[in-house]
Structures are given as C-alpha cells and as structure tokens.
C-alpha cells in the first residue's frame, strides 16, 4: 500500500527573476512619492487629507522595505535549497544592493529632503 503524498506546496519565489518584482516596484513607487512630495509639505486646508495620505503611503512603503529584505534573502536561500537556481555570489549581492538603494533613497526622501 502506498502512502499518500505529502502536501509539497512550496511557499516563496518560483524563480530568481520573481525575486526582483517587489524591490523594483518599491523603487518605482519611491520615485513616484518623491515626485509628489510637494503635497506633503504644503499643509493647506484643502490638501490636508491628501498630504496625510501621502505621508501614510510613504511610511508604509518605507516600513515595507525593511520587511522585504529578510524575506527576499530567505526566498533566495529556499530557491538554492530546492535547487531551482544555482548559488552565485552576484545574485544575492545584486538583490541586497537594490534593496539597500531603495532604503537609502527612501530615507533621504522621507526624512532629509
């Protein structure tokens, strides 16, 4: 008698290319929020809610960037363990570099500009 197969659903990324989706979307979103930064600093009565919305979106995106980096590294490790990709030093460094660039640019946009 055969044993039933275990549920072999694997969470996480399906390929190395899919690890790039969220950091690139975040990087594009930071540029969008940086270009609409004037709403944040113009506290006029008719724009109060719009400015508050931009601050909330920016803060959420900034917090999300800090949460995405460990998840991306864990997904990459999972891909290597499942032998979906070969481990190359430049792959992990490129993923971490784009996420650090997002965090540094986000820090500049939201706190120092």
Biopython code that builds the backbone (N, CA, C, O; Angstrom):
import numpy as np
from Bio.PDB.StructureBuilder import StructureBuilder

atoms = [
    (1, "UNK", "N", (0.832, -1.176, 0.000)),
    (1, "UNK", "CA", (0.000, 0.000, 0.000)),
    (1, "UNK", "C", (0.884, 1.248, 0.000)),
    (1, "UNK", "O", (1.840, 1.347, 0.769)),
    (2, "UNK", "N", (0.555, 2.174, -0.855)),
    (2, "UNK", "CA", (1.358, 3.383, -0.964)),
    (2, "UNK", "C", (0.872, 4.433, 0.016)),
    (2, "UNK", "O", (-0.325, 4.588, 0.261)),
    (3, "UNK", "N", (1.826, 5.139, 0.560)),
    (3, "UNK", "CA", (1.480, 6.244, 1.453)),
    (3, "UNK", "C", (1.058, 7.447, 0.620)),
    (3, "UNK", "O", (1.612, 7.688, -0.453)),
    (4, "UNK", "N", (0.089, 8.193, 1.106)),
    (4, "UNK", "CA", (-0.302, 9.396, 0.346)),
    (4, "UNK", "C", (0.836, 10.405, 0.332)),
    (4, "UNK", "O", (1.581, 10.559, 1.300)),
    (5, "UNK", "N", (0.939, 11.079, -0.792)),
    (5, "UNK", "CA", (1.999, 12.085, -0.906)),
    (5, "UNK", "C", (1.712, 13.254, 0.016)),
    (5, "UNK", "O", (0.568, 13.675, 0.190)),
    (6, "UNK", "N", (2.773, 13.761, 0.596)),
    (6, "UNK", "CA", (2.631, 14.935, 1.453)),
    (6, "UNK", "C", (2.312, 16.155, 0.593)),
    (6, "UNK", "O", (2.595, 16.198, -0.604)),
    (7, "UNK", "N", (1.730, 17.111, 1.233)),
    (7, "UNK", "CA", (1.466, 18.362, 0.541)),
    (7, "UNK", "C", (2.800, 19.073, 0.349)),
    (7, "UNK", "O", (3.370, 19.607, 1.300)),
    (8, "UNK", "N", (3.287, 19.076, -0.869)),
    (8, "UNK", "CA", (4.613, 19.633, -1.141)),
    (8, "UNK", "C", (4.523, 21.044, -1.704)),
    (8, "UNK", "O", (5.303, 21.434, -2.573)),
    (9, "UNK", "N", (3.576, 21.787, -1.203)),
    (9, "UNK", "CA", (3.452, 23.176, -1.629)),
    (9, "UNK", "C", (4.629, 23.958, -1.054)),
    (9, "UNK", "O", (4.879, 23.954, 0.152)),
    (10, "UNK", "N", (5.327, 24.616, -1.938)),
    (10, "UNK", "CA", (6.477, 25.408, -1.500)),
    (10, "UNK", "C", (6.103, 26.875, -1.555)),
    (10, "UNK", "O", (5.704, 27.396, -2.596)),
    (11, "UNK", "N", (6.238, 27.516, -0.439)),
    (11, "UNK", "CA", (5.990, 28.946, -0.381)),
    (11, "UNK", "C", (7.231, 29.659, -0.850)),
    (11, "UNK", "O", (8.331, 29.107, -0.818)),
    (12, "UNK", "N", (7.053, 30.857, -1.274)),
    (12, "UNK", "CA", (8.197, 31.654, -1.664)),
    (12, "UNK", "C", (8.288, 31.800, -3.169)),
    (12, "UNK", "O", (7.337, 31.536, -3.903)),
    (13, "UNK", "N", (9.442, 32.222, -3.598)),
    (13, "UNK", "CA", (9.649, 32.543, -5.003)),
    (13, "UNK", "C", (9.720, 31.280, -5.850)),
    (13, "UNK", "O", (10.163, 30.226, -5.393)),
    (14, "UNK", "N", (9.277, 31.411, -7.083)),
    (14, "UNK", "CA", (9.329, 30.300, -8.030)),
    (14, "UNK", "C", (10.614, 30.317, -8.846)),
    (14, "UNK", "O", (11.061, 29.277, -9.329)),
    (15, "UNK", "N", (11.206, 31.496, -8.999)),
    (15, "UNK", "CA", (12.448, 31.603, -9.741)),
    (15, "UNK", "C", (13.221, 32.824, -9.242)),
    (15, "UNK", "O", (12.706, 33.636, -8.473)),
    (16, "UNK", "N", (14.461, 32.930, -9.698)),
    (16, "UNK", "CA", (15.295, 34.064, -9.301)),
    (16, "UNK", "C", (14.729, 35.375, -9.840)),
    (16, "UNK", "O", (14.804, 36.407, -9.173)),
    (17, "UNK", "N", (14.169, 35.335, -11.034)),
    (17, "UNK", "CA", (13.615, 36.557, -11.630)),
    (17, "UNK", "C", (12.438, 37.090, -10.827)),
    (17, "UNK", "O", (12.236, 38.302, -10.760)),
    (18, "UNK", "N", (11.664, 36.207, -10.221)),
    (18, "UNK", "CA", (10.499, 36.675, -9.465)),
    (18, "UNK", "C", (10.900, 37.383, -8.170)),
    (18, "UNK", "O", (10.079, 38.082, -7.575)),
    (19, "UNK", "N", (12.144, 37.214, -7.725)),
    (19, "UNK", "CA", (12.611, 37.935, -6.543)),
    (19, "UNK", "C", (12.797, 39.430, -6.819)),
    (19, "UNK", "O", (12.852, 40.230, -5.885)),
    (20, "UNK", "N", (12.893, 39.800, -8.068)),
    (20, "UNK", "CA", (13.133, 41.189, -8.442)),
    (20, "UNK", "C", (11.863, 42.010, -8.519)),
    (20, "UNK", "O", (11.937, 43.237, -8.590)),
    (21, "UNK", "N", (10.707, 41.380, -8.509)),
    (21, "UNK", "CA", (9.457, 42.106, -8.747)),
    (21, "UNK", "C", (9.186, 43.138, -7.657)),
    (21, "UNK", "O", (9.014, 44.319, -7.957)),
    (22, "UNK", "N", (9.147, 42.710, -6.402)),
    (22, "UNK", "CA", (8.777, 43.628, -5.321)),
    (22, "UNK", "C", (9.802, 44.742, -5.090)),
    (22, "UNK", "O", (9.389, 45.887, -4.908)),
    (23, "UNK", "N", (11.110, 44.476, -5.087)),
    (23, "UNK", "CA", (12.046, 45.604, -4.928)),
    (23, "UNK", "C", (11.964, 46.631, -6.059)),
    (23, "UNK", "O", (12.104, 47.829, -5.814)),
    (24, "UNK", "N", (11.740, 46.177, -7.287)),
    (24, "UNK", "CA", (11.630, 47.134, -8.386)),
    (24, "UNK", "C", (10.339, 47.940, -8.308)),
    (24, "UNK", "O", (10.334, 49.131, -8.619)),
    (25, "UNK", "N", (9.250, 47.305, -7.898)),
    (25, "UNK", "CA", (8.001, 48.049, -7.702)),
    (25, "UNK", "C", (8.186, 49.084, -6.595)),
    (25, "UNK", "O", (7.718, 50.216, -6.717)),
    (26, "UNK", "N", (8.866, 48.697, -5.516)),
    (26, "UNK", "CA", (9.104, 49.632, -4.415)),
    (26, "UNK", "C", (9.982, 50.797, -4.870)),
    (26, "UNK", "O", (9.739, 51.941, -4.488)),
    (27, "UNK", "N", (10.995, 50.513, -5.679)),
    (27, "UNK", "CA", (11.880, 51.572, -6.161)),
    (27, "UNK", "C", (11.113, 52.558, -7.044)),
    (27, "UNK", "O", (11.311, 53.768, -6.937)),
    (28, "UNK", "N", (10.246, 52.049, -7.909)),
    (28, "UNK", "CA", (9.422, 52.915, -8.753)),
    (28, "UNK", "C", (8.457, 53.726, -7.898)),
    (28, "UNK", "O", (8.231, 54.907, -8.163)),
    (29, "UNK", "N", (7.887, 53.097, -6.873)),
    (29, "UNK", "CA", (6.944, 53.804, -6.001)),
    (29, "UNK", "C", (7.632, 54.919, -5.223)),
    (29, "UNK", "O", (7.036, 55.972, -4.994)),
    (30, "UNK", "N", (8.878, 54.700, -4.814)),
    (30, "UNK", "CA", (9.611, 55.754, -4.107)),
    (30, "UNK", "C", (9.829, 56.950, -5.035)),
    (30, "UNK", "O", (9.683, 58.094, -4.605)),
    (31, "UNK", "N", (10.172, 56.704, -6.292)),
    (31, "UNK", "CA", (10.323, 57.809, -7.237)),
    (31, "UNK", "C", (9.003, 58.544, -7.433)),
    (31, "UNK", "O", (8.989, 59.770, -7.543)),
    (32, "UNK", "N", (7.895, 57.808, -7.479)),
    (32, "UNK", "CA", (6.587, 58.446, -7.621)),
    (32, "UNK", "C", (6.274, 59.304, -6.397)),
    (32, "UNK", "O", (5.817, 60.439, -6.535)),
    (33, "UNK", "N", (6.518, 58.768, -5.203)),
    (33, "UNK", "CA", (6.250, 59.537, -3.990)),
    (33, "UNK", "C", (7.194, 60.727, -3.859)),
    (33, "UNK", "O", (6.808, 61.773, -3.336)),
    (34, "UNK", "N", (8.430, 60.571, -4.334)),
    (34, "UNK", "CA", (9.369, 61.688, -4.274)),
    (34, "UNK", "C", (8.938, 62.809, -5.213)),
    (34, "UNK", "O", (9.122, 63.986, -4.903)),
    (35, "UNK", "N", (8.369, 62.448, -6.353)),
    (35, "UNK", "CA", (7.942, 63.488, -7.286)),
    (35, "UNK", "C", (6.693, 64.215, -6.793)),
    (35, "UNK", "O", (6.468, 65.369, -7.156)),
    (36, "UNK", "N", (5.886, 63.559, -5.977)),
    (36, "UNK", "CA", (4.686, 64.212, -5.448)),
    (36, "UNK", "C", (4.896, 64.688, -4.015)),
    (36, "UNK", "O", (3.944, 64.828, -3.247)),
    (37, "UNK", "N", (6.135, 64.930, -3.674)),
    (37, "UNK", "CA", (6.499, 65.336, -2.319)),
    (37, "UNK", "C", (5.951, 66.706, -1.940)),
    (37, "UNK", "O", (5.808, 67.004, -0.754)),
    (38, "UNK", "N", (5.649, 67.523, -2.903)),
    (38, "UNK", "CA", (5.163, 68.866, -2.582)),
    (38, "UNK", "C", (3.822, 68.820, -1.865)),
    (38, "UNK", "O", (3.494, 69.746, -1.124)),
    (39, "UNK", "N", (3.041, 67.764, -2.066)),
    (39, "UNK", "CA", (1.791, 67.643, -1.320)),
    (39, "UNK", "C", (2.048, 67.453, 0.171)),
    (39, "UNK", "O", (1.262, 67.895, 1.008)),
    (40, "UNK", "N", (3.145, 66.800, 0.487)),
    (40, "UNK", "CA", (3.436, 66.508, 1.888)),
    (40, "UNK", "C", (3.761, 67.794, 2.645)),
    (40, "UNK", "O", (3.356, 67.955, 3.796)),
    (41, "UNK", "N", (4.486, 68.702, 2.009)),
    (41, "UNK", "CA", (4.961, 69.877, 2.720)),
    (41, "UNK", "C", (4.090, 71.117, 2.531)),
    (41, "UNK", "O", (4.369, 72.155, 3.132)),
    (42, "UNK", "N", (3.064, 71.035, 1.728)),
    (42, "UNK", "CA", (2.130, 72.148, 1.567)),
    (42, "UNK", "C", (0.894, 71.855, 2.399)),
    (42, "UNK", "O", (-0.055, 71.242, 1.909)),
    (43, "UNK", "N", (0.899, 72.279, 3.626)),
    (43, "UNK", "CA", (-0.220, 71.999, 4.524)),
    (43, "UNK", "C", (-1.279, 73.079, 4.386)),
    (43, "UNK", "O", (-1.431, 73.932, 5.261)),
    (44, "UNK", "N", (-1.999, 73.034, 3.292)),
    (44, "UNK", "CA", (-3.130, 73.929, 3.100)),
    (44, "UNK", "C", (-4.397, 73.171, 3.480)),
    (44, "UNK", "O", (-4.417, 71.941, 3.497)),
    (45, "UNK", "N", (-5.439, 73.913, 3.782)),
    (45, "UNK", "CA", (-6.656, 73.268, 4.272)),
    (45, "UNK", "C", (-7.252, 72.294, 3.270)),
    (45, "UNK", "O", (-7.733, 71.229, 3.657)),
    (46, "UNK", "N", (-7.227, 72.639, 1.997)),
    (46, "UNK", "CA", (-7.846, 71.746, 1.022)),
    (46, "UNK", "C", (-6.974, 70.536, 0.702)),
    (46, "UNK", "O", (-7.449, 69.571, 0.102)),
    (47, "UNK", "N", (-5.710, 70.580, 1.096)),
    (47, "UNK", "CA", (-4.814, 69.477, 0.780)),
    (47, "UNK", "C", (-4.397, 68.680, 2.013)),
    (47, "UNK", "O", (-3.507, 67.833, 1.921)),
    (48, "UNK", "N", (-5.010, 68.928, 3.143)),
    (48, "UNK", "CA", (-4.596, 68.229, 4.359)),
    (48, "UNK", "C", (-4.739, 66.718, 4.239)),
    (48, "UNK", "O", (-3.812, 65.980, 4.574)),
    (49, "UNK", "N", (-5.883, 66.252, 3.768)),
    (49, "UNK", "CA", (-6.097, 64.812, 3.666)),
    (49, "UNK", "C", (-5.205, 64.182, 2.611)),
    (49, "UNK", "O", (-4.737, 63.055, 2.777)),
    (50, "UNK", "N", (-4.973, 64.900, 1.541)),
    (50, "UNK", "CA", (-4.095, 64.379, 0.505)),
    (50, "UNK", "C", (-2.658, 64.284, 1.023)),
    (50, "UNK", "O", (-1.964, 63.305, 0.746)),
    (51, "UNK", "N", (-2.216, 65.275, 1.757)),
    (51, "UNK", "CA", (-0.873, 65.243, 2.332)),
    (51, "UNK", "C", (-0.753, 64.135, 3.364)),
    (51, "UNK", "O", (0.258, 63.435, 3.411)),
    (52, "UNK", "N", (-1.783, 63.970, 4.195)),
    (52, "UNK", "CA", (-1.754, 62.896, 5.182)),
    (52, "UNK", "C", (-1.706, 61.535, 4.502)),
    (52, "UNK", "O", (-1.010, 60.629, 4.961)),
    (53, "UNK", "N", (-2.446, 61.394, 3.410)),
    (53, "UNK", "CA", (-2.416, 60.141, 2.655)),
    (53, "UNK", "C", (-1.045, 59.857, 2.081)),
    (53, "UNK", "O", (-0.594, 58.712, 2.097)),
    (54, "UNK", "N", (-0.370, 60.886, 1.572)),
    (54, "UNK", "CA", (0.971, 60.697, 1.026)),
    (54, "UNK", "C", (1.960, 60.312, 2.120)),
    (54, "UNK", "O", (2.832, 59.471, 1.899)),
    (55, "UNK", "N", (1.832, 60.919, 3.295)),
    (55, "UNK", "CA", (2.720, 60.565, 4.403)),
    (55, "UNK", "C", (2.485, 59.121, 4.825)),
    (55, "UNK", "O", (3.437, 58.387, 5.092)),
    (56, "UNK", "N", (1.230, 58.715, 4.884)),
    (56, "UNK", "CA", (0.926, 57.339, 5.282)),
    (56, "UNK", "C", (1.428, 56.341, 4.244)),
    (56, "UNK", "O", (1.957, 55.290, 4.606)),
    (57, "UNK", "N", (1.269, 56.655, 2.955)),
    (57, "UNK", "CA", (1.777, 55.772, 1.905)),
    (57, "UNK", "C", (3.295, 55.674, 1.962)),
    (57, "UNK", "O", (3.859, 54.587, 1.837)),
    (58, "UNK", "N", (3.951, 56.808, 2.150)),
    (58, "UNK", "CA", (5.405, 56.798, 2.232)),
    (58, "UNK", "C", (5.912, 56.030, 3.433)),
    (58, "UNK", "O", (6.870, 55.265, 3.320)),
    (59, "UNK", "N", (5.284, 56.222, 4.583)),
    (59, "UNK", "CA", (5.693, 55.481, 5.778)),
    (59, "UNK", "C", (5.459, 53.995, 5.644)),
    (59, "UNK", "O", (6.282, 53.192, 6.084)),
    (60, "UNK", "N", (4.335, 53.617, 5.034)),
    (60, "UNK", "CA", (4.057, 52.199, 4.818)),
    (60, "UNK", "C", (5.076, 51.590, 3.877)),
    (60, "UNK", "O", (5.568, 50.489, 4.121)),
    (61, "UNK", "N", (5.399, 52.299, 2.795)),
    (61, "UNK", "CA", (6.376, 51.793, 1.842)),
    (61, "UNK", "C", (7.751, 51.676, 2.485)),
    (61, "UNK", "O", (8.472, 50.707, 2.248)),
    (62, "UNK", "N", (8.112, 52.660, 3.297)),
    (62, "UNK", "CA", (9.418, 52.627, 3.960)),
    (62, "UNK", "C", (9.503, 51.448, 4.929)),
    (62, "UNK", "O", (10.524, 50.762, 4.976)),
    (63, "UNK", "N", (8.442, 51.206, 5.703)),
    (63, "UNK", "CA", (8.428, 50.057, 6.616)),
    (63, "UNK", "C", (8.441, 48.748, 5.837)),
    (63, "UNK", "O", (9.072, 47.777, 6.256)),
    (64, "UNK", "N", (7.750, 48.723, 4.712)),
    (64, "UNK", "CA", (7.713, 47.514, 3.901)),
    (64, "UNK", "C", (9.089, 47.167, 3.355)),
    (64, "UNK", "O", (9.436, 45.991, 3.246)),
    (65, "UNK", "N", (9.875, 48.181, 3.012)),
    (65, "UNK", "CA", (11.221, 47.924, 2.503)),
    (65, "UNK", "C", (12.082, 47.209, 3.540)),
    (65, "UNK", "O", (12.882, 46.342, 3.188)),
    (66, "UNK", "N", (11.926, 47.564, 4.809)),
    (66, "UNK", "CA", (12.703, 46.904, 5.855)),
    (66, "UNK", "C", (12.250, 45.464, 6.055)),
    (66, "UNK", "O", (13.046, 44.621, 6.469)),
    (67, "UNK", "N", (10.991, 45.169, 5.768)),
    (67, "UNK", "CA", (10.490, 43.807, 5.920)),
    (67, "UNK", "C", (10.776, 42.943, 4.699)),
    (67, "UNK", "O", (10.862, 41.721, 4.814)),
    (68, "UNK", "N", (10.922, 43.557, 3.543)),
    (68, "UNK", "CA", (11.122, 42.799, 2.313)),
    (68, "UNK", "C", (12.524, 42.204, 2.236)),
    (68, "UNK", "O", (12.696, 41.105, 1.709)),
    (69, "UNK", "N", (13.526, 42.908, 2.751)),
    (69, "UNK", "CA", (14.899, 42.432, 2.601)),
    (69, "UNK", "C", (15.136, 41.054, 3.226)),
    (69, "UNK", "O", (15.673, 40.182, 2.543)),
    (70, "UNK", "N", (14.762, 40.811, 4.491)),
    (70, "UNK", "CA", (14.971, 39.460, 5.028)),
    (70, "UNK", "C", (14.135, 38.409, 4.304)),
    (70, "UNK", "O", (14.566, 37.265, 4.163)),
    (71, "UNK", "N", (12.952, 38.784, 3.849)),
    (71, "UNK", "CA", (12.105, 37.828, 3.129)),
    (71, "UNK", "C", (12.720, 37.458, 1.783)),
    (71, "UNK", "O", (12.655, 36.301, 1.368)),
    (72, "UNK", "N", (13.311, 38.427, 1.105)),
    (72, "UNK", "CA", (13.949, 38.153, -0.181)),
    (72, "UNK", "C", (15.152, 37.244, -0.004)),
    (72, "UNK", "O", (15.363, 36.330, -0.801)),
    (73, "UNK", "N", (15.941, 37.486, 1.028)),
    (73, "UNK", "CA", (17.099, 36.628, 1.289)),
    (73, "UNK", "C", (16.640, 35.216, 1.641)),
    (73, "UNK", "O", (17.240, 34.243, 1.184)),
    (74, "UNK", "N", (15.588, 35.093, 2.443)),
    (74, "UNK", "CA", (15.067, 33.767, 2.793)),
    (74, "UNK", "C", (14.512, 33.048, 1.562)),
    (74, "UNK", "O", (14.684, 31.837, 1.425)),
    (75, "UNK", "N", (13.849, 33.780, 0.672)),
    (75, "UNK", "CA", (13.350, 33.167, -0.560)),
    (75, "UNK", "C", (14.491, 32.708, -1.454)),
    (75, "UNK", "O", (14.399, 31.656, -2.087)),
    (76, "UNK", "N", (15.564, 33.485, -1.510)),
    (76, "UNK", "CA", (16.721, 33.087, -2.308)),
    (76, "UNK", "C", (17.350, 31.819, -1.739)),
    (76, "UNK", "O", (17.716, 30.914, -2.489)),
    (77, "UNK", "N", (17.476, 31.753, -0.426)),
    (77, "UNK", "CA", (18.027, 30.547, 0.204)),
    (77, "UNK", "C", (17.125, 29.347, -0.089)),
    (77, "UNK", "O", (17.613, 28.245, -0.337)),
    (78, "UNK", "N", (15.804, 29.565, -0.060)),
    (78, "UNK", "CA", (14.874, 28.492, -0.389)),
    (78, "UNK", "C", (15.016, 28.025, -1.826)),
    (78, "UNK", "O", (14.915, 26.829, -2.098)),
    (79, "UNK", "N", (15.248, 28.950, -2.750)),
    (79, "UNK", "CA", (15.467, 28.566, -4.144)),
    (79, "UNK", "C", (16.720, 27.719, -4.297)),
    (79, "UNK", "O", (16.728, 26.745, -5.050)),
    (80, "UNK", "N", (17.773, 28.087, -3.586)),
    (80, "UNK", "CA", (19.018, 27.326, -3.672)),
    (80, "UNK", "C", (18.828, 25.939, -3.060)),
    (80, "UNK", "O", (19.310, 24.951, -3.614)),
    (81, "UNK", "N", (18.132, 25.853, -1.927)),
    (81, "UNK", "CA", (17.904, 24.545, -1.293)),
    (81, "UNK", "C", (17.036, 23.629, -2.148)),
    (81, "UNK", "O", (17.263, 22.420, -2.192)),
    (82, "UNK", "N", (16.041, 24.202, -2.830)),
    (82, "UNK", "CA", (15.173, 23.400, -3.697)),
    (82, "UNK", "C", (15.794, 23.167, -5.064)),
    (82, "UNK", "O", (15.185, 22.536, -5.928)),
    (83, "UNK", "N", (16.995, 23.671, -5.262)),
    (83, "UNK", "CA", (17.760, 23.528, -6.496)),
    (83, "UNK", "C", (17.022, 24.106, -7.700)),
    (83, "UNK", "O", (17.085, 23.558, -8.800)),
    (84, "UNK", "N", (16.325, 25.215, -7.481)),
    (84, "UNK", "CA", (15.671, 25.929, -8.577)),
    (84, "UNK", "C", (16.638, 26.903, -9.244)),
    (84, "UNK", "O", (16.415, 27.327, -10.378)),
    (85, "UNK", "N", (17.701, 27.251, -8.546)),
    (85, "UNK", "CA", (18.718, 28.130, -9.103)),
    (85, "UNK", "C", (20.070, 27.745, -8.507)),
    (85, "UNK", "O", (20.146, 27.140, -7.438)),
    (86, "UNK", "N", (21.116, 28.105, -9.211)),
    (86, "UNK", "CA", (22.465, 27.876, -8.690)),
    (86, "UNK", "C", (22.861, 29.062, -7.834)),
    (86, "UNK", "O", (22.482, 30.201, -8.106)),
    (87, "UNK", "N", (23.632, 28.776, -6.793)),
    (87, "UNK", "CA", (24.074, 29.862, -5.921)),
    (87, "UNK", "C", (25.264, 30.561, -6.556)),
    (87, "UNK", "O", (26.314, 29.958, -6.780)),
    (88, "UNK", "N", (25.083, 31.814, -6.834)),
    (88, "UNK", "CA", (26.158, 32.668, -7.335)),
    (88, "UNK", "C", (26.239, 33.870, -6.420)),
    (88, "UNK", "O", (25.212, 34.389, -5.982)),
    (89, "UNK", "N", (27.441, 34.316, -6.127)),
    (89, "UNK", "CA", (27.604, 35.429, -5.192)),
    (89, "UNK", "C", (26.979, 36.706, -5.724)),
    (89, "UNK", "O", (26.470, 37.507, -4.940)),
    (90, "UNK", "N", (27.002, 36.921, -7.040)),
    (90, "UNK", "CA", (26.471, 38.158, -7.604)),
    (90, "UNK", "C", (24.953, 38.224, -7.529)),
    (90, "UNK", "O", (24.383, 39.315, -7.541)),
    (91, "UNK", "N", (24.287, 37.068, -7.453)),
    (91, "UNK", "CA", (22.819, 37.075, -7.386)),
    (91, "UNK", "C", (22.342, 37.659, -6.059)),
    (91, "UNK", "O", (21.472, 38.530, -6.038)),
    (92, "UNK", "N", (22.900, 37.190, -4.973)),
    (92, "UNK", "CA", (22.457, 37.671, -3.659)),
    (92, "UNK", "C", (22.918, 39.110, -3.437)),
    (92, "UNK", "O", (22.198, 39.907, -2.835)),
    (93, "UNK", "N", (24.116, 39.446, -3.923)),
    (93, "UNK", "CA", (24.610, 40.813, -3.757)),
    (93, "UNK", "C", (23.759, 41.795, -4.564)),
    (93, "UNK", "O", (23.489, 42.901, -4.095)),
    (94, "UNK", "N", (23.336, 41.409, -5.759)),
    (94, "UNK", "CA", (22.507, 42.320, -6.556)),
    (94, "UNK", "C", (21.141, 42.539, -5.914)),
    (94, "UNK", "O", (20.615, 43.651, -5.952)),
    (95, "UNK", "N", (20.561, 41.499, -5.326)),
    (95, "UNK", "CA", (19.274, 41.661, -4.642)),
    (95, "UNK", "C", (19.396, 42.567, -3.422)),
    (95, "UNK", "O", (18.561, 43.446, -3.204)),
    (96, "UNK", "N", (20.433, 42.349, -2.636)),
    (96, "UNK", "CA", (20.630, 43.173, -1.439)),
    (96, "UNK", "C", (20.972, 44.606, -1.835)),
    (96, "UNK", "O", (20.547, 45.546, -1.163)),
    (97, "UNK", "N", (21.732, 44.788, -2.913)),
    (97, "UNK", "CA", (22.113, 46.133, -3.338)),
    (97, "UNK", "C", (20.897, 46.954, -3.764)),
    (97, "UNK", "O", (20.798, 48.128, -3.406)),
    (98, "UNK", "N", (19.977, 46.366, -4.517)),
    (98, "UNK", "CA", (18.805, 47.140, -4.945)),
    (98, "UNK", "C", (17.921, 47.467, -3.752)),
    (98, "UNK", "O", (17.316, 48.538, -3.714)),
    (99, "UNK", "N", (17.834, 46.574, -2.783)),
    (99, "UNK", "CA", (17.020, 46.864, -1.604)),
    (99, "UNK", "C", (17.673, 47.912, -0.712)),
    (99, "UNK", "O", (16.978, 48.753, -0.140)),
    (100, "UNK", "N", (18.994, 47.876, -0.584)),
    (100, "UNK", "CA", (19.685, 48.928, 0.170)),
    (100, "UNK", "C", (19.558, 50.277, -0.531)),
    (100, "UNK", "O", (19.415, 51.307, 0.128)),
    (101, "UNK", "N", (19.609, 50.276, -1.861)),
    (101, "UNK", "CA", (19.413, 51.526, -2.596)),
    (101, "UNK", "C", (18.019, 52.078, -2.345)),
    (101, "UNK", "O", (17.849, 53.285, -2.177)),
    (102, "UNK", "N", (17.021, 51.202, -2.317)),
    (102, "UNK", "CA", (15.651, 51.650, -2.013)),
    (102, "UNK", "C", (15.572, 52.240, -0.616)),
    (102, "UNK", "O", (14.943, 53.280, -0.419)),
    (103, "UNK", "N", (16.195, 51.597, 0.346)),
    (103, "UNK", "CA", (16.134, 52.076, 1.733)),
    (103, "UNK", "C", (16.875, 53.404, 1.882)),
    (103, "UNK", "O", (16.381, 54.317, 2.543)),
    (104, "UNK", "N", (18.049, 53.519, 1.275)),
    (104, "UNK", "CA", (18.814, 54.761, 1.381)),
    (104, "UNK", "C", (18.082, 55.906, 0.688)),
    (104, "UNK", "O", (17.981, 57.002, 1.241)),
    (105, "UNK", "N", (17.573, 55.662, -0.512)),
    (105, "UNK", "CA", (16.834, 56.703, -1.222)),
    (105, "UNK", "C", (15.545, 57.046, -0.487)),
    (105, "UNK", "O", (15.162, 58.213, -0.414)),
    (106, "UNK", "N", (14.878, 56.037, 0.056)),
    (106, "UNK", "CA", (13.662, 56.288, 0.831)),
    (106, "UNK", "C", (13.942, 57.092, 2.084)),
    (106, "UNK", "O", (13.153, 57.962, 2.452)),
    (107, "UNK", "N", (15.061, 56.812, 2.748)),
    (107, "UNK", "CA", (15.448, 57.580, 3.927)),
    (107, "UNK", "C", (15.692, 59.039, 3.555)),
    (107, "UNK", "O", (15.256, 59.946, 4.263)),
    (108, "UNK", "N", (16.381, 59.258, 2.454)),
    (108, "UNK", "CA", (16.640, 60.630, 2.019)),
    (108, "UNK", "C", (15.339, 61.360, 1.684)),
    (108, "UNK", "O", (15.141, 62.507, 2.085)),
    (109, "UNK", "N", (14.462, 60.690, 0.949)),
    (109, "UNK", "CA", (13.217, 61.336, 0.515)),
    (109, "UNK", "C", (12.313, 61.648, 1.690)),
    (109, "UNK", "O", (11.765, 62.747, 1.774)),
    (110, "UNK", "N", (12.147, 60.702, 2.596)),
    (110, "UNK", "CA", (11.149, 60.862, 3.645)),
    (110, "UNK", "C", (11.645, 61.614, 4.874)),
    (110, "UNK", "O", (10.836, 62.145, 5.634)),
    (111, "UNK", "N", (12.956, 61.669, 5.083)),
    (111, "UNK", "CA", (13.445, 62.291, 6.311)),
    (111, "UNK", "C", (14.337, 63.506, 6.100)),
    (111, "UNK", "O", (14.372, 64.382, 6.965)),
    (112, "UNK", "N", (15.055, 63.595, 4.995)),
    (112, "UNK", "CA", (16.046, 64.656, 4.854)),
    (112, "UNK", "C", (15.771, 65.648, 3.739)),
    (112, "UNK", "O", (16.523, 66.612, 3.591)),
    (113, "UNK", "N", (14.738, 65.455, 2.958)),
    (113, "UNK", "CA", (14.518, 66.403, 1.857)),
    (113, "UNK", "C", (13.335, 67.298, 2.142)),
    (113, "UNK", "O", (13.001, 68.158, 1.326)),
]
sb = StructureBuilder()
sb.init_structure("model")
sb.init_model(0)
sb.init_chain("A")
sb.init_seg("    ")
for serial, (resi, resn, name, xyz) in enumerate(atoms, 1):
    if name == "N":
        sb.init_residue(resn, " ", resi, " ")
    sb.init_atom(name, np.array(xyz, "f"), 0.0, 1.0, " ", f" {name:<3s}", serial, name[0])
structure = sb.get_structure()
